[in-house]
Amino acid sequence: MEQAAFDKKYIALRREFHRYPEPAWLEYRTTARIIQHLEELGLRPRWGRDIHQAEARMGLPGADTDAAWLARAVEETGRGDLIQRMAGGFTGVVVEIDGALPGPSMGVRVDIDSNDLTESEDLSHRPAREGFASCHPGAMHACGHDGHIAIGLGLAELLAGSRDRLRGKVTLFFQAAEEGGRGAQSLVARGLLDHIRWFWSGHIGINDAPVGTVSASTYGFLSGTKFDVTFLGRASHAGKAPEEGHNALAAASNAVLNLLAIPRSGKGVSRVNVGMMEGGSGRNVIPDYARICAEARGGNQEVSDYMLESALRVCRAAADMYQCRMEQEIRGRSMTVACDPELAEFAARRARELPGIREVVAASDMGAGENVTFMMDRVQKRGGKATFLLLGGSITAPHHSRAFDFDEAVIPLAARLFAGIALGLGETEREDKG
């Protein structure tokens, strides 16, 4: 396909995915469209229970929510034949592309889920102005995963068209549920990474650099835990018998304030945040229910464990203070990992050779968590190499904000870069063995 047509095609696909965002484990329409596109390329994708270790999935939505999103996806696509096979939160796609020549096993991950946000309707926001803003209330691609999907599909087309010179096999992971640290673990537990020698992934816009800038590796991944705490008290009439009640909302409020007061660690970066609190049933009722959604992070596992243990201790103390019962649930995780210099240096060389890339940086600070770290860690523990690239995207607003957008020119450029890495790795291994 001519380059301009390729660019236009995958930018248009990004806009489609942007218009129909779906949060973690609810990416039914998204998964169906990825499958359709891969099959049109002559590929044989796998999906549903075939790619997941069911019990390793984390942070699944409730049954009613799942059913509603599934039904809407069937209505939007007419592909109930595909979607019913992934019912119950078995979303995401894995596809293998075999080269015509012998070579290494390679893996690339792109994530596919959206954020729980209502997108800006301001006409200064390009998706709103040009008619591809989210049509799903309360969901928005505010982190660039719509662009990542398009990069992965563009990569699939480039590799499918280059099988005659592709050495080895490339497995593409269209990973569900990256947000909240929930999706990679089930792919790892299924053993889908165990054969991979070279693995890479990437993210648009983290370092807020312009299109044409690439960081070949990343440091500063934060280890972290997403957790929910439910406080269960006793309801009573707030006027007639307040002394008979146990105020769950007061317990939750106390916990929020003291979570944010946890002493930080001198052993590394430490973070804690409460992103949501809900509770109560009426103005004149002592609330018997409250829930907080929080996270604890650290620059290394020791600090992350310290922050989580401190957070849960604070919550238990707050529950005791107000004579409430406390229930906790771990909803997701991320971990620290180091990129392999050997693969990062190779990626940097390929980037410098690609027209359109103007600056290559050896390494950049992530400063956040990433669920892909579980996949990278598995590859490395099995003797393989992994790296995580940052792709300049000229973002318009911070990630996870209602006005987030990026320069779409990064999509075809990143697809060509990833294809160049895959095609080059097999050739390099052949030369080294020769």
C-alpha positions, -999 to +999 in steps of 0.1 A: +000+000+000+012+035-009+025+054+022-001+082+022-029+057+019-015+036+047-012+067+069-048+078+062-062+043+068-047+039+102-055+074+114-091+067+104-091+035+124-077+054+154-107+078+151-131+049+150-117+033+181-117+068+198-154+072+190-163+039+206-142+036+238-146+007+262-131+003+296-112-026+310-127-061+305-155-045+285-137-040+252-162-061+233-167-039+202-130-031+202-120-068+203-145-077+175-132-049+152-096-060+158-105-096+149-122-085+118-093-064+106-068-091+113-089-117+094-091-093+065-053-094+064-054-132+061-044-137+097-058-162+122-063-144+156-071-160+189-094-146+215-118-153+244-110-180+269-083-194+246-059-166+256-067-161+293-061-178+326-095-170+340-086-168+376-056-146+370-078-117+357-082-089+382-107-061+388-136-075+367-167-054+364-201-065+379-223-088+360-249-062+351-223-038+338-207-066+317-241-076+302-249-040+293-216-033+275-217-067+257-253-061+245-244-027+231-213-041+214-234-067+197-258-040+186-231-018+173-212-045+153-238-072+145-211-097+154-227-116+183-209-147+169-176-132+179-186-113+210-205-141+227-172-161+227-156-134+249-186-129+273-177-124+309-146-102+304-125-124+281-115-095+258-083-089+239-067-106+209-035-125+202-022-132+167+009-148+154+026-138+121+050-164+108+078-154+086+089-174+056+124-178+070+137-193+102+144-169+131+136-158+166+103-156+184+093-119+190+064-103+208+048-069+207+021-056+230-004-028+224-032-020+249-068-015+239-089-002+269-102+033+276-106+054+307-136+061+329-140+098+318-166+119+301-149+135+271-147+173+267-173+188+243-154+220+239-148+228+203-111+235+210-108+197+215-102+182+181-123+150+185-153+171+195-147+196+167-142+170+140-169+146+151-151+116+165-154+122+203-167+094+224-203+083+219-202+061+251-210+082+281-185+079+309-158+063+287-130+080+268-097+072+252-077+096+273-044+078+273-036+071+237-047+034+236-068+041+206-036+051+189-019+020+202-046-002+186-041+015+153-003+011+156-007-027+163-031-031+133-007-012+111+022-033+122+001-064+115-004-053+079+032-044+074+044-077+087+018-097+068+030-081+036+066-088+044+065-125+053+089-134+025+117-115+043+105-119+079+127-142+099+110-160+127+076-153+143+060-122+157+032-125+183+010-094+186-008-090+219-038-066+218-040-065+256-072-058+275-075-040+308-041-022+310-057+006+330-058-004+367-030-030+362-054-058+354-049-075+320-014-087+315-013-112+343-038-136+327-018-137+295+014-144+314-004-171+334-016-187+302+020-192+291+017-170+260+050-152+267+071-182+275+085-188+240+094-152+232+130-141+229+126-105+220+097-084+234+088-047+231+060-023+236+056+014+238+034+044+247+024+076+230+031+109+246+044+101+281+074+124+277+053+151+259+078+152+230+069+160+194+062+134+168+096+122+154+111+118+189+116+083+202+130+070+235+144+035+230+139+025+266+123+035+298+132+036+335+112+047+365+084+021+363+064+023+396+054-008+414+019-004+427-014-019+439-049-007+431-073-015+460-108-009+471-119-007+507-155-011+518-166+001+552-197-016+566-214+001+596-249+002+611-277+024+599-299+043+622-321+075+623-298+105+624-322+125+646-339+100+668-311+075+675-278+086+662-260+068+690-272+035+676-255+039+643-220+032+632-210+057+605-193+040+576-189+073+557-172+089+587-148+059+588-141+063+551-135+100+554-111+095+583-093+069+562-090+092+532-074+120+552-049+097+570-040+078+538-028+111+524-008+116+555+012+084+554+049+093+558+068+090+526+098+066+523+134+076+521+141+044+502+126+055+469+097+072+452+064+067+472+028+075+462-007+071+475-039+084+461-076+081+467-094+086+435-130+079+445-153+077+475-189+068+477-214+060+504-245+068+524-282+064+516-299+095+528-296+129+545-311+117+578-296+082+579-264+072+597-246+056+567-239+019+569-219+017+537-190+036+522-163+026+497-130+041+486-109+033+455-073+039+461-038+031+450-003+028+466+029+029+446+067+028+450+098+032+430+108-003+441+090-033+455+101-026+491+086+009+490+055-003+472+049-029+499+055-003+527+029+020+512+003-007+507+008-021+542+006+014+557-026+022+537-044-009+548-034-003+584-048+032+582-081+018+568-083-008+596-078+018+622-104+041+607-129+012+607-122+003+643-126+040+654-162+040+641-170+004+650-173-006+614-162-037+595-137-034+567-134-054+535-106-050+511-101-061+475-070-059+453-081-047+419-048-045+400-011-044+401+020-032+384+057-039+390+091-025+385+113-038+357+144-027+338+147-025+300+175-046+284+202-024+269+209-048+241+173-046+226+170-009+234+202-001+215+190-021+185+157-003+186+175+030+187+196+021+156+165+011+137+148+044+147+177+065+134+174+048+100+137+056+097+126+087+077+104+109+099+123+102+132+143+133+141+156+125+176+164+093+194+168+093+231+185+064+249+162+063+279+134+084+295+117+084+329+082+067+330+072+080+364+041+058+364+029+022+365+025+000+335+008-034+334+031-045+305+058-049+332+044-084+340+049-094+304+084-079+302+094-096+335+082-130+323+102-128+290+133-117+309+129-145+335+128-170+306+161-157+292+146-132+267+151-094+263+125-066+266+122-029+262+095-002+264+097+027+240+082+062+244+068+077+212+066+115+208+030+125+202+027+163+209-002+158+234-027+185+240-035+179+276-022+155+304-030+118+301-062+108+318-078+142+313-110+151+294-092+171+268-064+146+260-054+142+223-022+137+204-007+142+169-020+113+149+012+113+127+028+092+153+006+062+144+019+052+110+054+062+121+054+039+151+039+011+130+068+014+106+093+016+134+080-016+151+080-034+118+116-023+112+126-037+146+109-070+139+124-074+104+158-063+116+161-086+146+158-118+126+184-106+101+208-095+129+205-129+146+213-147+113+243-125+108+255-131+144+252-169+139+269-167+106 
